[in-house]
C-alpha cells in the first residue's frame, strides 16, 4: 500500500520533506504490523517522525 502526501495533505503539509516521508513510512508500518487505522497511524507516524528528526538534529 503506497500512501501519498495527498492522502493526508492537511496533516502533512507543514512538515519538512524528510519528516513527511518518514511519517508516511512509519504510518504504513503501523497499519500493516499493528493494525492501526490509517488516521491513527498517520497521527502517530507524524509524532514519531518529528521525534526522529529532532533526535538527528540534537
C-alpha positions as MATLAB code, in Angstrom:
seq = 'XXXXXXXXXXXXXXXXXXXXXXXXXXXXXXXXXXXXXXXXXXXXXXXXXXXXXXXXXX';
ca = [
       0.000    0.000    0.000;
       1.621    3.212   -1.143;
       0.392    6.352    0.510;
       0.970    9.771   -0.858;
       1.190   13.209    0.602;
      -2.236   13.956   -0.886;
      -3.896   11.283    1.286;
      -3.211   13.350    4.409;
      -2.324   16.758    2.994;
      -3.725   18.838    5.843;
      -1.764   16.936    8.459;
       1.478   16.684    6.497;
       1.820   19.929    4.577;
       3.670   21.735    7.372;
       6.401   19.115    7.650;
       9.795   19.139    6.013;
      10.033   16.631    3.143;
      12.287   14.204    5.028;
       9.989   14.229    8.064;
       6.917   13.806    5.849;
       8.479   10.808    4.098;
       9.469    9.232    7.424;
       5.979    9.830    8.863;
       4.345    8.059    5.920;
       6.760    5.141    6.220;
       6.095    4.787    9.946;
       2.332    5.045    9.421;
       2.393    2.333    6.767;
       4.267    0.022    9.141;
       1.824    0.732   11.975;
      -1.156   -0.177    9.810;
       0.460   -3.282    8.380;
       2.090   -4.686   11.510;
      -0.044   -3.329   14.359;
      -3.487   -2.963   12.805;
      -3.752    0.779   13.376;
      -6.407    2.705   11.473;
      -4.959    4.994    8.789;
      -5.950    8.117   10.722;
      -4.419    6.928   13.993;
      -1.343    5.653   12.178;
      -0.653    8.956   10.432;
      -1.026   10.869   13.697;
       1.403    8.521   15.437;
       3.683    8.478   12.395;
       3.979   12.266   12.444;
       4.767   12.247   16.149;
       7.464    9.593   15.779;
       8.926   11.205   12.648;
       9.240   14.555   14.408;
      10.981   12.843   17.338;
      13.286   11.086   14.875;
      14.106   14.386   13.208;
      14.834   16.189   16.467;
      17.000   13.308   17.653;
      19.053   13.619   14.458;
      19.436   17.356   14.881;
      20.445   17.078   18.524;
];
